[in-house]
């Protein structure tokens, strides 16, 4: 049991140190950087894993009507979002700062 905990903590530490590039699943597009959910454009939003055009438009509509999001969890208020998807894209999101998300080849 102790080995499992140590292995899990090691993987979590690697994800923190090396960012999102090593944390994507096999066969999935890998990304580096972060996306500011409050300032990201439509084109930037659809770069997120499995982000549909509709969800990207819904985020922009929500921001226009309600102002910037106070937390990442507030995405649940955006039409079409579920907690499982929010948790999947959470590592790529931030509430402040520059939009630096980009695909890694």
N, C-alpha and C positions, 0 to 999 in steps of 0.2 A: 504494500500500500504506500509505503514511504517513497518507493521508486516512482510510482505513478504520479504522486504529488510533485516530486522534484522534476519529473519530465514535463508535466503540465506547466509548472512555473517557468521552466527553461524556455519553452515555446512562447509563452506569454512575454517573457523578457526579450526574446529575439524579435518578436513583432513590434514591441515598443522601440527597441534600439534601431532596427532596420526599416521601420515604417511598413507601409501596406504592401510593398513589393513582394515580400516572402510569405504573406498571409493569405493570398488568394488560393482557392482550391485548384486541384489539377484540372487542366482543360479550360480554366476560366481566364479571361483577360486579366492581366495584372496591372495595377495602378500604383503610382507614386504621388505623394502630395495629398492635399486636402481641398475640399470644396466648401466655401462659405455659403451656407444654405440661404443666408439673407441677401446676398448680392449676386449669386450665380445667375448667369443668363440661361435661356432655354438651351442653347447649344452646349453649355457646360453641364447642365443638369442631366441631359440625356447621355452623357458619358458615364454616369453612375451605373454599376452593374444592374442589369435587368430593368432599368428605368424606361418606362414607356413614354411616348410623346404626350399622352393624356395626363399622366402623373406629373410630368414636368410642367405642363400648362397649369395644372391644378395648384402646384406650389406657387407659381407666379401670381395666379389669381388670388390665392389666399394671402400672400404678402401684400398685394395691392389693396386688398380690402381690410386687412387686420394689422398691417405693419410688420416689422421684423419679428421672427420667432424668438421667444425668450429661452427655449430649451429645444433640444433635438426631439424630445418626446412629444412636443407640440405638433409634430408632423401627423400624429394620429387624428388631428382635427381637420387635416386636408383630405378632401374627398378621394377615396380609393386606397388610402394607406392602411396597412395592418402592422401590428407590432413586430411580426416576424420579418417583414421587409425592412422596417426601420432598423431593427437590430443588425440586419445584414449589411446595410449601407452606413451604419453609425461610424465605423472606423475611418470612413472617408470624409466625414462631415465636421464642420466647426461653425461657430456662430459669429466669429470675428476673423479678421485677417484676410490675406490675399487668397485668390483662387489659384492653387498650384497643381490641382489634380491633372495628371496626364497618363496616358497608357505607357506601359513599359514593354519594349520589344524583347 
